Amino acid sequence: MRVLVTGAAGFIGSHIAETMRAAGHDVRGLDSLSPAVHNGRPGHVTGELAVGDVRDPAAVDEALDGVDAVCHQAAMVGLGVDLSDLPVYADVNVTGTAVLLEAMGRRGIPRLVIASSMVVYGEGAYDCTTHGRVRPAPRHPGDLAAGRFEPRCPQCAQPLGTATVTEDAPLDPRNAYAASKVAQEHLAASWARMTGGAAVGLRYHNVYGPRMPRDTPYSGVAAIFRSCLENGVPPRVFEDGGQRRDFVHVRDVAQANLLALEAVDRADGGAAPRADARGAVAGGLRCYNVASGEPHTVGEMAAALAAAFGTGLEPVVTGEYRLGDVRHVVASPAAAAADLGYRARIRFAEGMAEFARAALREPALAVPVRMLSMADGVGSRDRSLAAICHRAGDGSSGSMAPSRASTASSRPGHGPGAPSQATPIISNTCFLGGRPSDY
């Protein structure tokens, strides 16, 4: 097939383009090459690349010429730095997707794979021994300040056990990025119903791997920890380091996109949607978790990365917290396995060993000043890196300022720790970082 990959110069998009080419597809990339993200065309980008913005109808229409399917990765990601980012999330993610879908419908392109995110779920899934599956309320500031990080049952206040999130879980977006991803899913579903096209949405969990962007307020927590280690700074982990996440390697994510592309191709037969249809169905959107199925805590990730890096530095658990952060988000990839044939191939230890020395994407030279001067407003890369390393959280949704729990510092797995001076936090994305067209 002739496939358009939007965001093809970014972290995930570039791996997807490579995987689809290797599978024999003819791939055209579309990327804005925004100077806030890229210093020109990255060296790892091969093949055809159209330079344009997904919000530009003319650029999108030209990029779609002769295309059979679209893999839509272009987006503004991360939680944002401040309120001034909110209009950009809506503009890039929602308007950009609407422009793309309108052009696809007009041109009769019936196949769509679209990147979504685990953030659409909000808090993860929990079970109470008395009341079964429950949805806890946001954690109380008093509990967090006292180092009581685990959510409690909203009915009996007893501690909860974690469970895996499945695709039928209620959507509960808790920040602008999450809301924009839910909107993208709804737009894709509307496009499918109106055109008879087939769409698959992939809800990425914590993606890591080569080409992650380093040293920006939008970088993923794994990349921030890596930068800390490279600069001789121990990674600092929020809460007690026990936050559970699913870290999935970028090459596995690329493979999931290839399988989803094959699913929408199979569905392109004009059949009416069926409740028991698998993978993809004409006239509908199917969403799938893309995860490793091998959850780990943020503290375990930091420790594994530090050990693989090999300098003797160990992470420090600070006890700091952010109001609104979710405690655990662990996904079930069973539906993707059954319907798409997706199974993660890269195990956690192998992936972290590679990531410890993998090439990361350097910050853009034209990056906005505030992205380089979060520590003291001076615009010093060294000082901003120190701020990023100092303030890295768990990569989950939350407010921008950390608070302190009343406990002593410790290593991962040895209880919560007291942080140093609380200062404005850099909000990290759940799975990666960047600006427009950065998947």
N, C-alpha and C positions, 0 to 999 in steps of 0.2 A: 504493500500500500504506500501511497504518498501521504506522509504524516507531517502535520505542522506541530512543532513543540514550542509553545510560548515559554518565555523565561529560559531559553535554551543555553544562555551563557552562565546561568546561576549554578548554585551548589547542586541541587537535585536535578534540575533541568538538563544540565550538561551530561550527567550520568545516564539519564533517560535517553537522550539523543544517541549516545554511544551504544547503549544496549539495543535500541531499535535498529540502528544501522547494522550492528553485528548480526541481527536476526534476519537481515535481508530487506528491511524496509527502506524506502527512499525518504529521507528526513530533511525537512527545511526547518530551520530555527527562526524564531522571532524574539528579539530582545531589544529593549530600549538602550542598553549599554549606558545606563544613567551614570553620569560622572560622580554621583554620590555613592556608587557601588563599584564601578569598574574603571580601571585606567586603560580605556580603549578595549579592543577585542582581546579576551584572555587567550593565552597560548594554548590552553587545553581544548579550545573550541575548534572543531574541525568541520568540514562540510559547509553546506550553504547556510548562511545566516543573514536574514533580513533585519535591518536595524529600524525599529519603529516601536511606538507605544501602543499597548492594547486599547488605550482610550481613544486613539486616532482612527476614525472609521476608514479613511483612505488607506492608511498603512495596513490595517487589518484586512481590508478587502483585497489589496494587492498580495498580501502574504498567503491568502487562502486560494489563490488562483491555481487550479489543477489539483487541489488537495482532496484526499478521500476521507481523512480522519484528523481530529485535533486532540492533542494532549495538552491541556491547559494548566501550566504551572506558574505563570507570571502572577505575582502578587506582592503586596507589601506585607511583610511578616513581622513577627515579634509583637510585644505588647505596647510598644510606643514609649516615648520618653516623657511626653507631657500632653496636655489637651490639644495643643496645636497639631498633633498628629491625627486626630480623629477625622477631620475632613479628608485627609489623604487616604486613610484606610477605606472609607466609603467610596472615594473617587476611583482609586486604582482597582480595588478588589470587586466592588459591586458594579460601578459604571463600566469598568474595563471588561468584566465578564458579560454584561448586557450587550455591549458593542460587539463583542466576539460572537455571541449567540445569534444576534440579529443577522449578522453577515453570514454565518453558517446556514441559517434558515433560508435566507434569500438565495444562496448559492446551492441549496439542496445537499449540503454535506451532512450525512446522517449518523456519524459516529463521533462520540465524545468521551474522553477520559478526563476527569477534573480532579485537581488536588484539593482535598479538604484536610481536616486536622482533628486530632483528639480533643482540642479545646472546645469543640461544640458540645461536649458532654458536661463541662464544668467539673464538679466533684466526681470522684469515681463511685464504684458500687460497694455497698456495705451490707452486712447481715448482722442482725441482733439475735441472740440465742432465744429471746422471748418473742420478738415481734417479726422475725423474718427479715426480708429485704426492706431496707429503709433508706431514706434520703436525708442525711443529716443537714442541719442548718449550718450556716457559716460559723466557724469556730469563734468562741468568745475571746475578746482581747485579754480578759483576766486569766483564762486558762493558758493562753499562749505566753503571757508574761510570767506565769508560774512554771513554765516548762511542760505543761500538759498539752501535748500536741495532737494526740489522737482524737478524732471526732467521737461524739457520744450519741447514743440513740435519742432521737427527738421525743420519744414517748416515755422511756424509763431512765434515761441518762446513763445507762450502762455502756462500757466500752464495746466497740464494734469490731467485727472481723471484716477483712477486705475480701472482695469478690471481683471477678473479671467483668469488665464492661462489654456488653454485646451491642450490636448495631441497633437493636430495638430499644435501647435505653433512652429516656427522655432527654431532649436537647436542652441545655442550660448554659448558654453563652454568658460569660461573666466579664468580658472586656470587649473593646471595639474590634479587635482582630477576630475574636471568636464570633461576634455577631456578624461580621462581614463574611466569614466562612459559611455560617448557616444561610445567609442570604444567597451566596453562590450556589449552594445546594438547591435552594428553592428555585432559583432562576434556571438552573439546569433541568430540574424536574418540569418546570413550565415549558421550556424549550422542547423537551422530549414529547410532552403531551400535545403540543401545538403542531409539531412537525412530523411526529411518528418516528423520530430518531431514537437511538439507543445511547444511554449515558451510564457511566460508572463513576461514582465518587469514591476516592480513596482517602480514608481518614488516617493520615500519618501520625504515628506516635513519635517518640523522641529520636529523631534521625540524627546520625553522626557519621563522620567519615571524611575522607580526603576532600579538599576544596571548601570545607566549611569556612565562612568568613571569620577572621580573627579581629580582636581588639576594637569592637564597636559596641555601643549600647544595645545593639540588636543581635549580637552574637549569641549562639546557643551556649548553654552552661558548659557543655563538654569542651567547646573551643576556648571558652574563658579559662577553664581549669588548665587546659593545655598551655595557654599563653602564660599563665602564672608560673607553671613549672619551667618553661623556657627561660623565664626571667628570674628564676631563683626565689620565687615567692610561693609559700605554701598555699594551695587552694583553700579557700574558706567556705565552709558548708553551713547553710542555715539550718535552723531548728536543731534536731538531734542527729541529722543525717539519715533518718529512717524513712524518709519519703520514698514511696515505691513508684517506680516508673518502668516503662518498657523501652529500652534503648535498641533501636533497629538500624542496621547498617544501610548506608545509602545505596549500595549495589543491590541489596534485597528490595529496597523501595523501587529502584529502576526495573527490576524483574517483575514486580507487582504491576507496574504500569504496562509492561509488555503483555502480560497475561490479560489485563483488563482490555487492552486494545484488541486482542484476539477475541475476547468475549463480545465486545460491541460489534465486531465484524460478523461473528456468528449470528447475532441477533438481527442483523439487517436483512430481514426477510418479509417485513410488513405484517407480521402476525400481531394479533391483539395481545395486550399484556395479560399474563397469567400469574396467579398468586404463587404457583409452585415453580415458576421459571427460575432458572439458575444463571448466575453470572451477569447477564444483561438481557433486557427485553426491549423490543421496539415499542416506543411510546412511553417509556418510563426510565426512572433513575434508580439504580441500586447502589447502595453505599457499603463499603467494607472497611474494617479495621486493617491497617497495615502495621503489624507489630512482629516482634520476634517470638512472642510466646514464652519468653524467659525473663521475667521481671527481676529487677535489682533495685536496691535503694540508691539514692543519690550519693550517700556516703560510700557505698561499695563501688560505685562508678569512679568516684574521686580517688579512692584507694587503689583500684585496679589501674587507673591511668597513671598515678604516681609511681606505682611499682614498675609498670612497663617502661616509664620514662627513664627510671634508673639513676636518679641523682641523690636518692636518700631523703628527699623532701617528703613529708607526710601531710595529708590534709588536716586542717584544724576545724573542728566543729564549734561554731560560735554561739549557738543558742539564739541568734537573731531570727526574726520572723517578719513576714509581711502580711498585713491584714488582707484577707481575700485569697491568699494562696490556697490551693487545694492540697490535701495531705497525700492522698494516694490516687493514682490513675493507672490501672492495669487492664489491658485489653485482652479480649479473646480473639485470636486470628482464625478461629475454627471455620467461620463462614467463608472467609477468603480461601481457605484450604479446600473446602468442599465444593465451592462454586467456581473458583478461578484456577484451582490447582496451585495456589501460592503457599510456599513454605519457606521461611527464612533459612538461608544456608550458612550464614556467617554467625558463629557462636560468639557470645559476649567476650570471652577471654581472647579469642583470636582477633576480634574486631578492635578491642581496646589496645592490644599489642601493636596492631598496625597503625591505629590512630595516634598513638604516642609519638610517632615519628613521621606521620603523613604530612604532605604539603598542604598548608592552609592558604586561603586566599588573602592576600595582603589588603589592608585598608586602601580605599581609593584616595588618590592625592587630593581630589576635590571634595572630599567628605566635608559636610557642614562642620563649622567650627565647634558647635556644641557637642558633636560626636567625638571630638578629640580633647575636650576640656571639661569633662564632668567633675574632675577633682577640685579645681580651683578657678576655672574660667580663664586660664592662661593660654590654653591651646597647646600644651606640652604633651606629646605622645607618651613620654615616660610617666608623667604624672597621671594621665588618663588611664594608662595600663594599670598603674598601682591602684587607682580607684576601682577599676573593673575587677581586678583580682581580689581586692578587699571586700567588694560588695556583691560578689556573685552569689545568687540564691540558688534555688533548686530548678529554675527553668520552668516554673509553673505560673499560672495567672496570679496576679496580686497587685497590691498598691505599690507605689514607687518609693516608699520610705520604710526602711527596716526598723523594728523595735527590738528591745532586748528582753530575754528571759532571765530570771534570777537564778542562774546556775553557773557552775564553773566550767571552764573550757576543757575540751577532751578530744580524743581521737575518734574517727568514725566508728560507730558501734559501741561506744563506751558512755553513752548518755549525752544530754544536751550540754551546751557550753555558753559561757558568758561572752558576749561580743565586745569588741572595742567600741569607741564612740560611734553612735548611730548617726548616719549621714544619708543624704538622698541616694536612693538605690537606682541602679541601672536596671531597668526591667528587661528580663531575658525572655526570649521566645521559648515555647515548649519544646521545640525540636530543632530550630535553626535560627539564623538571623539574617537581617539584610534590609534592603529597601526595595522599591519596585523592581519587578522582574528577577527576583533573587532566589526563587526555589531551586 
